[in-house]
Amino acid sequence: MGLSSTGHSTAKTTWIAALGELELQVPRSTYETWLKDTVGLSVTDQSMVVGVPNAFTAEWLEKRVYHLVRKTVSKIADQPLEVKFLIEGSSQRGPAPNASTNHALKTSVPAPCIPNHRYSFDSFVVGPSNSLSYTAAQAVASSPGQYYNPLFIYSGVGLGKTHLLHAIARSCIERSINYLYVTSEQFTNEFITSIRERTTEEFRSRYRSVDVLLMDDIQFMSGKEQTLEGFFHTFNDLHNTNRQVVITSDQSPNTMPYLEDRLRSRFTWGLITDIQYPALETRIAILQARAKEMQVCVNNEALTYVAERVRNSVRDLEGAFNRLVAMAQLTNSPITRDLAAHTLQHPTDAQDYSSLPPDKVLTAVERVFKVDHATLIGSKRQKELVIARQAAMYLLRKCLKLTVTQIGRVLGGKNHATVIYGIKRITANLDTNDALRAQIEVTKEELLNQSRQR
């Protein structure tokens, strides 16, 4: 792209494109709280100045996401750029002497979590590796605050911690129990926002008025002393009034070096359980349950093959099975061991497609989704055409790692907001739309074959 102008319009356009990229790379709560209300002020060949509403935001962006922002801006500009955060109305970078004159960010309070429809106690496959955690979660759901308070569940990624939290949340909804499910990052962002906007009383009321608090991935509070202090007082208030706290983490509280002794000791007041990697028999049972849920007929040898090949996590196991089902549906083949061996031999998500030009992606999408090129890059809004166009956006991003601006150009000049929306729509629907998932997988398989031939 090359930047030589210092004009505001160039800076504004560049930063809008960068925000489009960042929105896809950071959690929604982070984007809404810290990035959404920023603006590009000026840009030169060496640096870009980004306007922020207040000193608190400038400091947070500097400490937490500076390297990601600089990398993204440099990619958009096609040249290395430093990034400076400037409080609008100020001539200094970083914290200002008097932050009271700055614009205030809108309070970011996420909507109540609606539990994933797939995550219930009935759909949780119980085995020796997770039976204690499952039983304890059920007890907590049936009698909050009475048995294990707090309940602390830890395990590696993708083994079922979040599944159990959502199952407890579903039980709370069914029994009209006031609950709050929150990730540690959401808690942190809300806590910081409450300090910045002087709404700490509202924050305390939100968290201390619930009957059940479900805190996911507390390990991400590492190093955030003020946030841990805030959680400590929240925990005490809830526990002292016999209200339930359930916490998950990727490690035991005894191995968290950043955790204060007073908080670690409180976690031991209840029950600490861990979830281990599932044994082969449990992995096969998980696949059988998934096949029943998806209403597909699967050869037992195929299930065993998948279970033997994928051992890391339940998430990876289900992902491999989804890919197998998608391939069977698009090729109109039975799900056999041979098909499983062929599909899992080249997992498409792990391949490098970077050598392919964008037009190859469009051609593959046109073939699989049965649309012509002019229609794909055009503006017609029929549902089938929109899905094909959004699939192309998703694949250009997922496989070729193009920026949202580049994707927009490839697809006939679509704006960055349209591209971001399209990618998000496909990503959100992949878990629930079997037909769409199958089309995406077959398109990726075709691209993979082309990549091998180059």
C-alpha positions as CSV (number, residue, x, y, z in Angstrom):
1,M,0.0,0.0,0.0
2,G,2.8,2.5,1.0
3,L,1.9,5.5,3.0
4,S,3.3,8.9,2.5
5,S,0.3,11.1,3.4
6,T,-0.2,12.5,6.9
7,G,-3.8,13.3,6.1
8,H,-6.6,12.4,8.5
9,S,-8.6,10.5,5.8
10,T,-5.7,8.1,5.1
11,A,-5.2,7.5,8.8
12,K,-8.9,7.0,9.3
13,T,-9.2,4.5,6.4
14,T,-6.1,2.6,7.5
15,W,-7.3,2.3,11.1
16,I,-10.8,1.2,10.1
17,A,-9.2,-1.6,8.1
18,A,-7.0,-2.5,11.1
19,L,-10.0,-2.5,13.5
20,G,-11.7,-4.9,11.1
21,E,-8.7,-7.3,11.5
22,L,-8.4,-6.8,15.2
23,E,-12.1,-7.5,15.7
24,L,-11.5,-11.0,14.3
25,Q,-8.4,-11.6,16.5
26,V,-9.4,-10.5,20.0
27,P,-12.3,-11.5,22.2
28,R,-15.5,-9.5,21.7
29,S,-15.4,-8.0,25.2
30,T,-11.9,-6.7,24.6
31,Y,-12.8,-5.1,21.3
32,E,-16.0,-3.5,22.6
33,T,-14.3,-2.1,25.7
34,W,-10.9,-1.0,24.5
35,L,-10.8,-0.7,20.7
36,K,-14.3,0.1,19.4
37,D,-14.2,3.9,20.3
38,T,-10.7,4.6,18.9
39,V,-9.9,6.5,15.7
40,G,-7.0,6.9,13.3
41,L,-5.7,10.5,13.6
42,S,-2.5,10.6,11.4
43,V,-0.1,8.4,9.7
44,T,3.4,8.8,8.2
45,D,5.9,6.4,6.7
46,Q,7.2,5.7,10.2
47,S,4.2,5.7,12.6
48,M,0.5,5.9,13.1
49,V,-1.3,7.9,15.7
50,V,-4.5,6.5,17.1
51,G,-6.9,8.6,19.1
52,V,-8.2,7.1,22.4
53,P,-10.9,8.5,24.7
54,N,-8.9,8.6,27.9
55,A,-5.7,7.8,29.7
56,F,-6.9,4.5,31.1
57,T,-7.5,3.2,27.6
58,A,-4.1,4.4,26.3
59,E,-2.3,2.6,29.2
60,W,-4.3,-0.6,28.7
61,L,-3.7,-0.8,25.0
62,E,0.0,-0.1,25.5
63,K,0.4,-2.8,28.0
64,R,-1.9,-5.5,26.7
65,V,-2.2,-5.5,22.9
66,Y,0.5,-3.1,21.6
67,H,2.4,-5.7,19.6
68,L,-0.7,-7.2,18.0
69,V,-1.9,-3.7,17.0
70,R,1.5,-2.8,15.6
71,K,1.6,-6.0,13.6
72,T,-1.9,-5.5,12.3
73,V,-1.4,-1.9,11.3
74,S,1.9,-2.7,9.6
75,K,0.2,-5.5,7.6
76,I,-2.5,-3.2,6.4
77,A,0.0,-0.5,5.5
78,D,2.3,-3.0,3.8
79,Q,5.3,-1.5,5.7
80,P,6.5,-1.5,9.3
81,L,4.8,1.2,11.4
82,E,5.1,2.2,15.1
83,V,1.8,3.0,16.8
84,K,1.2,5.8,19.2
85,F,-1.9,6.2,21.3
86,L,-3.0,9.8,21.8
87,I,-5.7,11.0,24.1
88,E,-8.1,13.1,21.9
89,G,-7.7,16.7,22.9
90,S,-4.2,16.1,24.4
91,S,-0.8,16.5,22.8
92,Q,0.8,13.8,25.0
93,R,1.0,10.1,24.5
94,G,0.0,7.9,27.4
95,P,-1.6,8.9,30.7
96,A,-2.8,12.5,30.9
97,P,-2.4,14.7,34.0
98,N,-6.2,15.2,34.1
99,A,-8.3,12.5,32.6
100,S,-11.6,14.1,33.6
101,T,-11.7,16.1,30.3
102,N,-11.5,12.9,28.2
103,H,-14.5,11.2,26.5
104,A,-15.8,8.3,28.5
105,L,-16.2,4.8,27.0
106,K,-19.6,3.2,27.2
107,T,-19.9,0.7,30.0
108,S,-19.5,-2.8,28.5
109,V,-21.8,-5.2,30.4
110,P,-22.2,-8.4,28.5
111,A,-25.7,-9.9,28.1
112,P,-26.4,-12.9,30.3
113,C,-24.9,-16.1,29.0
114,I,-27.3,-18.4,27.2
115,P,-26.0,-21.9,27.7
116,N,-24.9,-23.8,24.6
117,H,-27.8,-26.1,23.7
118,R,-25.4,-29.0,23.3
119,Y,-23.9,-28.6,26.8
120,S,-26.1,-30.4,29.3
121,F,-25.6,-33.1,31.9
122,D,-27.4,-35.6,29.7
123,S,-25.0,-35.0,26.8
124,F,-21.9,-35.2,29.0
125,V,-20.3,-38.7,28.5
126,V,-19.1,-39.9,31.9
127,G,-16.0,-42.1,32.3
128,P,-13.3,-42.8,34.9
129,S,-11.4,-39.6,33.8
130,N,-14.3,-37.2,34.7
131,S,-16.8,-38.9,37.0
132,L,-16.0,-37.0,40.2
133,S,-16.2,-33.6,38.5
134,Y,-19.5,-34.7,36.8
135,T,-21.0,-35.9,40.1
136,A,-19.9,-32.8,42.0
137,A,-21.3,-30.5,39.3
138,Q,-24.6,-32.3,39.4
139,A,-24.7,-31.9,43.2
140,V,-24.0,-28.2,43.0
141,A,-26.7,-27.7,40.3
142,S,-29.3,-29.5,42.5
143,S,-28.5,-27.7,45.7
144,P,-26.4,-24.6,45.2
145,G,-24.3,-23.5,48.2
146,Q,-25.1,-26.7,50.2
147,Y,-22.4,-29.3,49.3
148,Y,-19.2,-28.2,47.5
149,N,-18.7,-24.5,47.9
150,P,-16.6,-23.5,46.1
151,L,-16.3,-26.2,43.4
152,F,-13.0,-25.9,41.6
153,I,-12.6,-28.0,38.4
154,Y,-9.3,-28.0,36.5
155,S,-8.1,-29.8,33.4
156,G,-6.3,-29.3,30.0
157,V,-8.0,-27.6,27.1
158,G,-11.1,-29.2,25.6
159,L,-11.8,-31.9,28.2
160,G,-15.3,-30.7,29.4
161,K,-14.9,-27.9,32.0
162,T,-16.9,-25.4,30.1
163,H,-19.5,-28.1,29.3
164,L,-20.1,-28.7,33.0
165,L,-20.4,-24.9,33.7
166,H,-23.0,-24.6,30.9
167,A,-24.8,-27.7,32.2
168,I,-25.1,-26.0,35.7
169,A,-26.3,-22.8,34.0
170,R,-29.0,-24.8,32.2
171,S,-30.1,-26.3,35.5
172,C,-30.3,-22.8,37.0
173,I,-32.5,-21.6,34.2
174,E,-34.8,-24.6,34.5
175,R,-35.2,-24.0,38.3
176,S,-35.4,-20.2,38.0
177,I,-32.2,-19.7,40.0
178,N,-30.3,-16.4,39.5
179,Y,-26.9,-17.3,38.0
180,L,-24.1,-15.5,36.2
181,Y,-21.6,-17.2,33.9
182,V,-18.6,-15.2,33.1
183,T,-15.0,-15.7,31.8
184,S,-12.1,-14.3,33.8
185,E,-11.5,-11.8,30.9
186,Q,-15.0,-10.5,31.0
187,F,-14.8,-10.1,34.8
188,T,-11.5,-8.3,34.4
189,N,-12.8,-5.9,31.7
190,E,-16.0,-5.1,33.7
191,F,-13.9,-4.6,36.8
192,I,-11.6,-2.1,35.1
193,T,-14.5,-0.3,33.4
194,S,-16.2,0.1,36.8
195,I,-13.1,1.7,38.2
196,R,-12.7,4.0,35.2
197,E,-16.3,5.1,35.1
198,R,-16.8,5.1,38.9
199,T,-19.5,2.5,38.8
200,T,-18.0,0.1,41.3
201,E,-21.3,-0.1,43.2
202,E,-23.1,-1.3,40.1
203,F,-20.3,-3.8,39.5
204,R,-20.6,-5.1,43.1
205,S,-24.3,-5.4,42.9
206,R,-24.2,-7.3,39.6
207,Y,-21.8,-9.9,40.9
208,R,-23.0,-10.1,44.5
209,S,-26.7,-10.4,43.9
210,V,-26.5,-13.8,42.2
211,D,-27.2,-17.2,43.7
212,V,-24.6,-19.0,41.5
213,L,-21.4,-17.5,40.1
214,L,-19.8,-19.6,37.3
215,M,-16.2,-18.3,36.6
216,D,-14.5,-19.9,33.6
217,D,-10.7,-20.0,33.1
218,I,-9.6,-18.1,36.2
219,Q,-5.9,-18.6,35.2
220,F,-6.2,-15.6,32.8
221,M,-6.3,-13.4,35.9
222,S,-2.6,-14.1,36.2
223,G,-0.7,-10.9,37.2
224,K,-3.9,-8.8,37.5
225,E,-3.5,-7.9,41.2
226,Q,-6.4,-5.5,41.4
227,T,-8.7,-7.9,39.6
228,L,-7.8,-10.7,41.9
229,E,-8.4,-8.4,44.8
230,G,-11.9,-7.6,43.5
231,F,-12.6,-11.3,42.9
232,F,-11.4,-12.1,46.5
233,H,-14.0,-9.7,48.0
234,T,-16.7,-10.9,45.6
235,F,-16.0,-14.5,46.6
236,N,-16.1,-13.7,50.3
237,D,-19.4,-12.0,50.0
238,L,-21.0,-14.9,48.1
239,H,-19.5,-17.6,50.2
240,N,-20.4,-16.0,53.5
241,T,-24.1,-15.9,52.4
242,N,-24.1,-19.5,51.2
243,R,-24.3,-18.7,47.6
244,Q,-22.5,-21.1,45.2
245,V,-19.2,-20.4,43.4
246,V,-17.9,-22.7,40.6
247,I,-14.5,-22.0,39.1
248,T,-12.6,-23.6,36.3
249,S,-8.9,-23.4,35.4
250,D,-6.2,-25.2,33.4
251,Q,-4.3,-26.1,36.6
252,S,-4.8,-26.8,40.3
253,P,-4.8,-23.7,42.6
254,N,-1.8,-25.2,44.4
255,T,0.3,-24.8,41.2
256,M,-0.7,-21.2,40.5
257,P,2.3,-19.1,41.5
258,Y,0.5,-15.8,41.1
259,L,-2.4,-16.8,43.4
260,E,-2.4,-15.2,46.9
261,D,-2.4,-17.7,49.8
262,R,-5.6,-16.2,51.1
263,L,-7.4,-16.9,47.8
264,R,-5.8,-20.3,47.4
265,S,-6.9,-21.4,50.9
266,R,-10.5,-20.4,50.1
267,F,-10.6,-22.6,47.1
268,T,-9.7,-25.6,49.3
269,W,-12.8,-24.9,51.5
270,G,-14.9,-26.8,49.0
271,L,-13.9,-29.5,46.5
272,I,-11.1,-29.4,44.0
273,T,-11.5,-32.0,41.1
274,D,-9.6,-32.6,37.9
275,I,-10.6,-34.0,34.5
276,Q,-8.0,-36.3,32.9
277,Y,-7.7,-37.2,29.3
278,P,-10.4,-39.8,28.4
279,A,-9.5,-43.4,28.0
280,L,-10.1,-45.2,24.6
281,E,-13.4,-46.6,25.8
282,T,-14.6,-43.2,26.9
283,R,-13.5,-41.6,23.6
284,I,-15.5,-44.3,21.6
285,A,-18.5,-43.6,23.8
286,I,-18.2,-39.8,23.1
287,L,-18.1,-40.5,19.4
288,Q,-21.2,-42.8,19.6
289,A,-23.1,-40.1,21.4
290,R,-22.1,-37.6,18.8
291,A,-23.2,-39.9,16.0
292,K,-26.6,-40.4,17.7
293,E,-26.9,-36.6,18.1
294,M,-26.1,-36.0,14.4
295,Q,-28.4,-39.0,13.4
296,V,-25.7,-40.6,11.2
297,C,-24.9,-44.3,10.8
298,V,-21.2,-45.1,11.5
299,N,-19.2,-48.3,11.2
300,N,-17.8,-49.3,14.6
301,E,-14.4,-49.8,13.1
302,A,-14.5,-46.2,11.9
303,L,-15.3,-44.9,15.4
304,T,-12.5,-47.0,16.9
305,Y,-10.0,-45.7,14.3
306,V,-10.9,-42.0,15.1
307,A,-10.8,-42.7,18.8
308,E,-7.3,-44.3,18.5
309,R,-6.0,-41.5,16.3
310,V,-7.3,-38.5,18.3
311,R,-6.3,-38.5,22.0
312,N,-5.7,-34.9,23.0
313,S,-9.1,-33.6,23.9
314,V,-12.8,-34.1,23.5
315,R,-12.9,-30.9,21.4
316,D,-10.3,-32.3,18.9
317,L,-12.1,-35.7,18.9
318,E,-15.5,-34.1,18.0
319,G,-13.8,-31.9,15.4
320,A,-12.2,-34.9,13.7
321,F,-15.6,-36.7,13.7
322,N,-17.4,-33.7,12.3
323,R,-14.9,-33.6,9.4
324,L,-15.4,-37.3,8.7
325,V,-19.2,-36.9,8.6
326,A,-18.9,-33.8,6.4
327,M,-16.8,-35.7,3.9
328,A,-19.2,-38.7,3.9
329,Q,-22.2,-36.4,3.2
330,L,-20.5,-34.5,0.3
331,T,-19.1,-37.7,-1.3
332,N,-22.3,-39.7,-0.6
333,S,-20.2,-42.4,1.0
334,P,-20.7,-44.6,4.0
335,I,-18.7,-43.8,7.1
336,T,-16.1,-46.6,7.1
337,R,-12.6,-47.1,8.5
338,D,-11.2,-46.5,5.0
339,L,-13.0,-43.1,4.7
340,A,-11.8,-42.2,8.2
341,A,-8.2,-43.1,7.4
342,H,-8.4,-41.0,4.2
343,T,-10.0,-38.0,5.9
344,L,-7.8,-37.9,9.0
345,Q,-4.6,-38.6,7.1
346,H,-4.7,-35.0,5.9
347,P,-6.5,-32.8,8.4
348,T,-7.5,-29.8,6.3
349,D,-7.4,-27.4,9.3
350,A,-3.7,-27.9,9.7
351,Q,-2.6,-27.5,6.1
352,D,-0.8,-24.6,4.4
353,Y,-2.7,-23.1,1.5
354,S,-0.6,-20.0,1.3
355,S,0.8,-20.9,-2.2
356,L,-2.7,-20.7,-3.7
357,P,-3.9,-17.5,-5.4
358,P,-7.3,-16.1,-4.3
359,D,-8.9,-17.0,-7.6
360,K,-8.5,-20.7,-6.9
361,V,-10.5,-20.3,-3.7
362,L,-13.3,-18.5,-5.7
363,T,-13.3,-21.3,-8.3
364,A,-13.6,-24.0,-5.7
365,V,-16.4,-22.2,-3.9
366,E,-18.2,-21.7,-7.3
367,R,-18.0,-25.4,-8.0
368,V,-19.1,-26.7,-4.6
369,F,-21.8,-24.1,-3.9
370,K,-22.9,-24.1,-7.6
371,V,-22.7,-20.4,-8.4
372,D,-21.0,-18.6,-11.3
373,H,-18.2,-16.1,-10.8
374,A,-20.1,-13.0,-11.7
375,T,-22.8,-13.9,-9.2
376,L,-20.4,-14.7,-6.5
377,I,-18.6,-11.3,-6.6
378,G,-21.9,-9.5,-7.4
379,S,-24.4,-7.9,-5.1
380,K,-27.5,-10.2,-5.4
381,R,-29.0,-11.0,-2.0
382,Q,-30.7,-14.4,-2.4
383,K,-30.0,-16.6,0.6
384,E,-28.0,-19.2,-1.3
385,L,-25.8,-16.6,-3.0
386,V,-25.1,-14.8,0.2
387,I,-24.0,-18.0,1.9
388,A,-21.7,-18.9,-0.9
389,R,-20.2,-15.3,-0.8
390,Q,-19.7,-15.5,2.9
391,A,-18.1,-19.0,2.6
392,A,-15.6,-17.4,0.1
393,M,-14.8,-14.7,2.7
394,Y,-14.4,-17.3,5.4
395,L,-12.0,-19.5,3.3
396,L,-10.0,-16.6,2.0
397,R,-9.4,-15.6,5.6
398,K,-9.0,-19.1,7.1
399,C,-6.9,-20.6,4.3
400,L,-5.0,-17.8,2.7
401,K,-4.9,-15.5,5.7
402,L,-5.9,-12.4,3.7
403,T,-6.9,-9.2,5.5
404,V,-10.5,-8.1,5.4
405,T,-9.5,-5.3,3.0
406,Q,-7.9,-7.7,0.6
407,I,-10.9,-10.1,0.8
408,G,-13.2,-7.2,0.0
409,R,-11.2,-6.4,-3.1
410,V,-11.1,-10.0,-4.3
411,L,-14.9,-10.1,-4.0
412,G,-15.6,-7.1,-6.1
413,G,-15.0,-4.3,-3.7
414,K,-17.0,-5.4,-0.7
415,N,-16.5,-3.1,2.4
416,H,-14.7,-4.4,5.5
417,A,-17.9,-4.4,7.6
418,T,-19.5,-6.8,5.1
419,V,-16.5,-9.1,5.1
420,I,-16.3,-9.2,8.9
421,Y,-20.0,-10.0,9.2
422,G,-19.7,-12.7,6.5
423,I,-16.8,-14.4,8.3
424,K,-18.6,-14.3,11.6
425,R,-21.8,-15.7,10.2
426,I,-20.0,-18.8,8.7
427,T,-17.9,-19.3,11.9
428,A,-21.1,-19.2,14.0
429,N,-23.0,-21.6,11.8
430,L,-20.3,-24.3,11.4
431,D,-21.2,-26.0,14.7
432,T,-24.9,-26.2,14.0
433,N,-25.3,-26.4,10.2
434,D,-24.1,-29.9,9.0
435,A,-24.8,-29.1,5.3
436,L,-22.7,-25.9,5.5
437,R,-19.9,-27.6,7.4
438,A,-19.8,-30.4,4.7
439,Q,-19.6,-27.8,1.9
440,I,-16.8,-26.0,3.6
441,E,-14.8,-29.2,4.3
442,V,-15.1,-30.4,0.7
443,T,-14.0,-27.0,-0.6
444,K,-11.0,-27.1,1.7
445,E,-10.2,-30.7,0.6
446,E,-10.3,-29.5,-3.1
447,L,-8.0,-26.6,-2.2
448,L,-5.7,-29.0,-0.4
449,N,-5.4,-31.2,-3.4
450,Q,-4.6,-28.2,-5.6
451,S,-2.0,-27.1,-3.1
452,R,-0.3,-30.5,-3.2
453,Q,-0.1,-30.3,-7.0
454,R,1.7,-27.0,-7.1
